């Protein structure tokens, strides 16, 4: 008879570890953690580092939201080179091949872990207390750090006076006693702060950790890992039903039964095992636990996802068989959630865009661009024009099939041309130039139709059309026939063509 009685409370001894060996077990399996318990700073760090779902809850939404880059457009002369210079500077902004996207990912992840996190923009040779001059960042030697709540503890408590202008708002940040000017910092919170609601993990009345509501189900999830390990261990257990010998068992009989058990244990495929007629060998029957265990585990995962405010499929990862494709209702919910995550990151992108544009489009770059485009306006005018027309839009996470994208492009292209054919004969030269420029902008958006962009100088086109119209009027007054290229009075709409 084989007996393995152990202490029922010490379930992790079967895993070969003890509570002292594992900080996750020591902290998360504590009996003090009940529904409603708030995680500490140290516990949040431990969950992120060691819990199987810790990194997924904190990082995955940010990673998916950033999985597709923004589409940058600067509709001016030399647009391609201007965009390439911006993207290159963006990717190398922090040095050591760490770009602005990685910094944003880091600060957003830490904000989800602890409830708040901050970006610090330093400048070598200058006191952080001094205001960041945004007009001089192009030549400044900047560095970017991400500070967690322990680095900024004591300064991001937030004002609790409802009559104060900075009520529940970020103010000056101190990092290890060093003051940082507000123009050099951006603090990101996971969820909005609540009045007099202390967040232990963030050391302030600020946002809260993504683990806070999910703390108890995260604890329950560890029990499913123990169950998995026990099932794996018991699956290979064989139950030998042997005929019980008499009450008197001597050494010979004991040895015989031991030898038989050893033969059952060591028997493999291709061998023959002989047992008695009334004896049998069976595996342990575990079929009855499959249903309850699967249901309990799925419910725990759904509880974790619901507590974290995430779609359940992002935690379960069982129904996502089509990936980023249309037709999946589950994925449409994920896209809505990731769109919200992107909106949360908007202040960070605006902050970095302002810095990167000035560092990328420096006077040195302008001079190299001027060699190919001598008609560029003066540097200051050109820079502010680029910043004014700068546009960045996120790619759609919901990918359309190639056939559907082609159909959409075809319909949009025909609609633009048809609108131009209808309106052009009725407009004056200046508005004609604006309409033609608008048509060119829409055509340039359909990269799948045209390999290169159509660049039109709206001012020169308006002057040309005015000259052309003046010549036509002069010829008409002189009684001369109009050129054959004169626009028809009633054009046939392009969209009516098959």
C-alpha atoms as one frame of an Amber mdcrd trajectory, in Angstrom:
protein
   0.000   0.000   0.000   1.344   3.426  -1.052   0.488   6.343   1.200   1.447
  10.018   0.601  -0.242  11.898   3.417   0.959  15.487   3.547  -0.129  18.650
   5.240  -3.290  19.738   3.415  -2.477  23.429   3.780   0.983  23.157   2.228
  -0.259  22.591  -1.324   2.893  23.990  -2.916   5.189  21.284  -1.538   4.079
  19.168  -4.508   5.609  21.799  -6.759   8.978  21.601  -5.058   8.839  25.125
  -3.590   7.923  26.692  -0.296   6.344  29.986   0.610   9.773  31.271   1.639
  11.278  30.350  -1.741   8.615  32.116  -3.833   7.723  35.766  -3.173   4.567
  35.365  -5.276   3.287  32.495  -3.120   4.395  34.178   0.071   2.513  37.402
  -0.710  -0.415  36.435  -2.923  -1.444  33.274  -1.059  -1.574  35.095   2.253
  -4.870  34.487   4.102  -5.273  38.236   4.594  -6.080  38.719   0.889  -9.880
  38.709   0.569 -12.270  40.335  -1.927 -11.708  44.089  -1.674  -8.070  43.920
  -0.579  -5.829  46.585  -2.139  -2.391  45.528  -3.426   0.721  47.283  -2.178
   3.507  48.647  -4.358   5.655  45.577  -3.679   2.804  43.163  -4.369   2.010
  44.855  -7.715   5.657  44.518  -8.727   5.661  40.854  -7.678   2.468  40.094
  -9.608   3.864  41.714 -12.745   7.180  39.876 -12.429   5.988  36.401 -11.430
   2.243  35.876 -11.898   1.410  34.118 -15.216  -1.206  36.781 -15.986   0.644
  39.751 -14.494   2.409  40.937 -17.637  -0.592  40.157 -19.825  -2.938  42.400
 -17.831  -0.455  45.281 -17.778   1.334  45.049 -21.127  -0.923  43.310 -23.621
  -3.466  46.129 -24.215  -0.628  48.606 -24.730   1.285  46.231 -27.025  -1.783
  45.554 -29.170  -2.729  49.232 -29.335   0.783  50.027 -30.582   0.992  47.005
 -32.878   0.261  49.186 -35.916   2.150  52.451 -36.403   0.557  55.812 -36.995
   0.249  57.035 -40.579   2.065  60.378 -40.788   1.267  62.987 -43.435   2.829
  66.435 -43.999   1.367  67.689 -47.306   4.137  70.098 -48.341   7.032  69.990
 -50.789   9.418  67.151 -49.969   6.820  65.326 -47.887   8.450  61.906 -48.187
  11.827  63.081 -46.900  10.182  65.153 -44.166   8.238  62.133 -42.908  11.298
  59.871 -43.092  13.301  62.354 -41.028  10.512  62.581 -38.452  10.248  58.787
 -38.159  14.020  58.374 -37.870  14.191  60.932 -35.066  11.180  59.345 -33.365
  12.849  55.922 -33.366  16.150  57.251 -31.990  14.833  59.914 -29.633  15.954
  58.301 -26.379  19.271  57.007 -27.692  20.538  53.423 -27.542  17.975  52.485
 -30.216  15.119  53.202 -27.789  12.510  55.343 -29.488   9.580  57.370 -28.252
   7.195  54.448 -28.788   9.134  52.313 -26.302   9.077  55.133 -23.741   5.306
  55.515 -24.164   4.843  51.747 -23.854   6.909  51.726 -20.664   5.105  54.592
 -18.938   1.646  53.263 -19.858   2.560  49.778 -18.628   3.841  51.087 -15.299
   0.740  53.225 -14.916  -1.366  50.062 -15.235   0.870  48.196 -12.791   0.882
  50.776  -9.995  -1.847  53.276 -10.868   0.425  56.151 -11.920   3.725  56.677
 -13.740   5.603  59.715 -15.049   7.816  60.730 -17.963  10.734  63.023 -17.126
  12.390  65.079 -19.873  15.863  66.092 -18.754  18.462  68.221 -20.483  22.156
  67.669 -19.892  23.733  70.760 -18.409  20.454  72.292 -17.189  18.628  72.191
 -13.878  15.366  70.166 -14.091  13.679  72.987 -12.172  14.030  75.241 -15.214
  11.215  75.406 -17.740  11.652  73.390 -20.919  11.932  75.819 -23.833  10.077
  73.979 -26.567  11.551  76.253 -29.243  15.113  75.273 -28.290  14.675  71.494
 -27.975  15.966  70.999 -31.522  19.529  71.681 -30.413  19.144  70.498 -26.812
  20.758  67.308 -25.512  17.655  65.679 -24.047  17.150  62.443 -22.153  13.908
  60.721 -21.144  13.292  58.726 -17.953  10.241  56.874 -16.705   9.608  57.224
 -12.961   7.371  54.866 -11.014   5.420  55.867  -7.859   8.291  54.962  -5.547
  10.553  57.443  -7.372   7.949  60.214  -7.119   6.385  59.283  -3.781   5.291
  62.276  -1.747   4.884  64.625  -4.728   2.005  62.960  -6.618  -0.393  62.684
  -3.690  -2.722  65.211  -5.434  -4.555  68.064  -3.729  -7.766  67.027  -1.934
  -9.148  70.549  -1.484 -12.174  70.862  -3.829 -11.852  74.665  -3.741  -8.287
  74.585  -5.048  -7.472  75.151  -8.777  -5.220  72.069  -8.756  -7.833  69.813
  -7.123  -6.904  66.199  -8.061  -4.456  67.517 -10.682  -0.775  66.902 -11.243
   1.530  69.644 -10.005   5.293  69.789  -9.470   6.998  66.385  -9.372   9.884
  65.612  -7.018  12.098  62.630  -7.827  14.272  61.561  -4.901  14.101  65.122
  -3.606  14.875  66.733  -6.997  12.222  69.162  -8.279  11.141  68.888 -11.922
   9.374  71.708 -13.728   5.844  70.765 -14.893   6.831  71.476 -18.526   9.324
  68.600 -18.276   6.946  65.976 -16.897   3.845  64.081 -17.945   2.061  61.885
 -15.388  -0.223  59.118 -16.642  -2.810  57.486 -14.388  -4.690  54.255 -14.846
  -8.278  55.430 -14.349  -9.153  58.767 -12.822  -8.461  59.579  -9.151 -11.293
  59.483  -6.621 -11.735  61.969  -3.831 -10.040  60.739  -0.631  -9.430  57.269
  -2.066  -5.854  56.320  -1.201  -4.016  53.998  -3.579  -1.337  52.047  -1.646
   0.488  50.916  -4.787   0.866  54.522  -6.015   1.416  56.267  -2.665  -1.264
  58.870  -3.354  -4.883  59.758  -4.033  -4.416  58.928  -7.696  -5.429  56.223
 -10.171  -5.398  52.572  -9.232  -3.567  49.441 -10.313  -5.125  47.135 -12.885
  -4.577  44.385 -10.297  -6.617  46.083  -7.553 -10.089  44.754  -8.415  -8.620
  41.514  -9.760  -6.468  40.712  -6.736  -8.637  37.952  -5.272  -9.288  36.116
  -8.590  -5.553  36.404  -9.318  -5.028  34.549  -6.058  -7.617  31.951  -7.081
  -5.868  31.470 -10.409  -2.774  30.199  -8.624  -4.899  27.377  -7.228  -5.701
  26.308 -10.797  -1.952  25.965 -11.408  -1.703  23.699  -8.394  -4.647  21.666
  -9.710  -2.989  21.359 -13.119   0.186  20.048 -11.510  -1.725  17.555  -9.368
  -3.688  16.277 -12.374  -0.489  15.788 -14.346   1.055  13.892 -11.452  -1.995
  11.709 -10.849  -2.626  10.968 -14.533   0.227   8.445 -14.555  -0.898   6.767
 -11.341  -1.884   3.080 -11.759  -4.313   1.374  -9.395  -3.581  -2.362  -9.072
  -6.516  -4.375  -7.730  -4.891  -7.501  -6.272  -6.302 -10.323  -4.249  -5.741
  -9.646  -0.562  -3.599 -12.325   1.104  -4.414 -13.899   4.423  -3.862 -12.286
   7.788  -0.467 -13.925   8.156   2.079 -12.425   5.745   5.630 -13.604   5.975
   8.655 -12.133   4.248   8.252 -14.349   1.192   4.656 -13.229   0.534   5.578
  -9.602   1.154   8.404  -9.873  -1.352   6.153 -11.530  -3.908   3.583  -8.716
  -3.773   6.366  -6.145  -3.947   7.825  -7.887  -6.999   4.411  -7.849  -8.710
   3.947  -4.150  -8.053   7.408  -3.488  -9.444   6.563  -5.425 -12.619   3.414
  -3.320 -13.098   5.381  -0.134 -12.539   8.197  -0.967 -14.959   6.104  -2.636
 -17.673   6.231  -0.910 -21.082   4.826  -1.397 -24.582   5.770  -4.742 -26.141
   6.000  -6.612 -22.846   3.549  -9.093 -21.339   2.274  -8.676 -17.787   0.690
 -11.613 -16.001  -1.835 -11.016 -13.216  -4.455 -13.137 -11.511  -7.883 -13.782
 -12.947  -9.596 -11.731 -10.266  -6.966  -8.971 -10.361  -6.924  -5.858 -12.594
  -4.770  -2.800 -13.280  -6.463   0.543 -14.063  -5.495   4.208 -14.325  -6.932
   6.704 -11.881 -10.366   7.889 -13.052 -10.180  11.689 -13.431 -13.068  12.168
 -15.864 -15.434  13.533 -13.255 -13.253  16.560 -12.467 -12.952  17.851 -16.036
 -16.277  19.686 -16.173 -16.153  21.444 -12.787 -12.459  22.301 -13.156 -12.850
  23.782 -16.650 -15.884  25.809 -15.587 -14.149  27.124 -12.472 -10.986  28.060
 -14.375 -12.880  29.893 -17.140 -14.948  31.772 -14.569 -11.797  32.823 -12.734
 -10.270  34.128 -15.983 -13.469  35.986 -16.841 -13.545  37.488 -13.359  -9.960
  38.687 -13.828 -10.752  40.186 -17.239 -13.894  41.864 -15.948 -12.096  43.267
 -12.923  -9.351  44.648 -15.170 -11.876  46.186 -17.569 -10.612  44.105 -20.499
 -12.555  41.965 -22.997 -12.563  38.379 -21.753 -11.079  37.077 -25.022  -7.872
  39.011 -24.352  -7.341  36.876 -21.239  -8.915  33.597 -22.360  -7.276  33.570
 -25.834  -9.400  30.607 -26.862 -11.921  32.054 -29.317  -9.494  34.242 -31.261
  -8.892  31.854 -34.146  -9.166  34.419 -36.950  -6.772  36.984 -35.557  -7.092
  40.585 -36.679  -9.791  39.992 -39.280 -13.330  41.139 -39.802 -16.365  39.004
 -38.977 -15.407  38.292 -35.393 -17.715  39.974 -32.873 -15.221  39.233 -30.116
 -12.501  41.029 -31.973 -14.743  44.012 -32.684 -15.090  44.420 -28.928 -11.325
  44.220 -28.601 -10.890  46.888 -31.282 -13.255  49.194 -29.381 -11.248  48.640
 -26.210  -7.898  49.181 -27.951  -9.245  52.363 -29.555  -9.968  53.635 -26.052
  -6.421  52.695 -25.000  -5.061  54.692 -27.947  -7.130  57.700 -26.863  -5.614
  57.414 -23.394  -2.132  57.637 -24.927  -2.962  60.762 -26.960  -1.387  63.253
 -24.458   1.886  61.329 -24.619   1.977  61.317 -28.416   1.128  65.035 -28.536
   3.939  65.724 -26.079   6.510  63.728 -28.047   5.286  65.002 -31.440   6.038
  68.582 -30.404   9.573  67.617 -29.407  10.329  65.307 -32.332   9.116  67.767
 -34.965  11.541  70.434 -33.736  14.448  67.998 -33.397  13.809  66.272 -36.748
  13.159  69.338 -38.865  16.217  71.258 -37.774  17.834  74.056 -39.723  20.492
  71.613 -40.959  17.825  69.324 -42.390  16.060  72.315 -43.925  19.244  73.331
 -45.738  19.638  69.863 -47.262  15.999  69.957 -48.354  16.502  73.406 -49.841
  19.005  71.988 -52.323  16.256  69.947 -53.977  13.424  72.416 -53.410  14.835
  75.947 -53.807  11.344  77.513 -53.668  10.867  76.658 -49.993   9.795  79.484
 -47.712  12.194  80.804 -45.021  13.067  78.303 -42.311  10.809  79.615 -39.517
   7.832  79.937 -41.876   8.505  76.499 -43.356   8.817  74.874 -39.916   5.550
  76.250 -38.607   3.822  75.343 -41.856   5.011  71.736 -41.486   3.830  71.633
 -37.890   0.491  73.167 -38.852  -0.315  70.595 -41.540   1.233  67.667 -39.610
  -1.287  64.866 -39.199  -0.981  61.431 -37.605  -3.741  58.853 -37.752  -3.829
  55.329 -36.406  -4.129  52.423 -38.784  -7.349  50.494 -38.473  -6.867  47.367
 -36.375  -9.760  45.726 -38.215  -8.066  44.561 -41.415 -10.246  44.399 -44.512
  -9.621  41.710 -47.150  -7.650  42.880 -50.188 -10.722  42.545 -52.424 -12.826
  44.756 -50.145 -10.110  47.418 -49.943  -9.887  47.518 -53.746 -13.660  47.921
 -54.071 -13.675  50.720 -51.509 -10.797  52.513 -53.227 -12.531  52.230 -56.601
 -15.796  53.693 -55.314 -14.035  56.551 -53.518 -11.866  57.369 -56.528 -14.865
  57.505 -58.892 -16.796  59.659 -56.421 -13.960  62.185 -56.161 -13.569  62.448
 -59.951 -17.328  62.726 -60.487 -17.577  65.534 -57.938 -14.729  67.371 -59.669
 -16.357  67.061 -63.096 -19.633  68.488 -61.789 -18.157  71.413 -59.823 -15.194
  72.550 -61.941 -17.229  74.309 -64.685 -19.051  76.435 -62.093 -16.042  77.721
 -60.123 -13.740  80.695 -60.481  -9.989  80.055 -61.028  -9.049  80.333 -57.334
 -11.673  77.823 -56.216 -10.877  75.586 -59.174  -7.301  75.405 -57.918  -8.545
  74.533 -54.414 -10.812  71.794 -55.790  -8.059  70.306 -57.950  -5.701  70.344
 -54.951  -8.369  68.580 -52.884  -8.765  65.942 -55.602  -5.011  65.394 -55.610
  -4.970  64.966 -51.818  -7.700  62.318 -52.011  -5.947  60.530 -54.856  -2.705
  60.490 -52.852  -4.502  58.750 -50.004  -5.115  55.684 -52.196  -1.600  54.273
 -52.162  -2.860  50.927 -53.469  -3.874  52.637 -56.733  -0.905  54.943 -57.398
   2.761  54.360 -56.638   3.752  58.050 -56.338   1.989  61.136 -55.002   0.542
  63.912 -57.128   1.946  67.251 -55.905   0.125  70.407 -57.060   1.108  73.973
 -56.232  -2.273  75.535 -55.539  -1.049  79.134 -55.860   0.671  78.615 -59.233
  -2.331  76.662 -60.523  -4.726  79.482 -59.578  -2.523  82.017 -61.365  -2.385
  79.800 -64.457  -6.159  79.344 -64.517  -6.700  83.085 -64.138  -4.359  83.750
 -67.048  -6.085  81.080 -69.123  -9.501  82.530 -68.368  -8.356  86.062 -69.200
  -7.010  84.854 -72.539 -10.280  83.056 -73.290 -12.299  86.211 -72.492 -10.035
  88.350 -74.675 -10.412  85.934 -77.567 -14.175  85.912 -77.126 -14.323  89.726
 -77.275 -12.276  89.672 -80.459 -14.743  87.215 -82.019 -12.248  84.400 -82.143
 -13.297  80.787 -81.534 -12.575  79.284 -78.149  -9.877  76.601 -77.927 -11.028
  72.997 -78.275  -9.824  72.290 -74.742 -12.542  74.565 -73.304 -14.526  72.790
 -70.601 -17.972  71.505 -71.637 -20.922  73.257 -70.069 -22.656  70.030 -69.073
 -20.105  67.274 -68.505 -21.071  63.672 -68.268 -20.554  62.489 -64.683 -17.591
  60.125 -64.371 -19.540  57.898 -62.011 -22.037  57.067 -64.766 -19.329  55.369
 -66.811 -19.246  51.603 -66.567
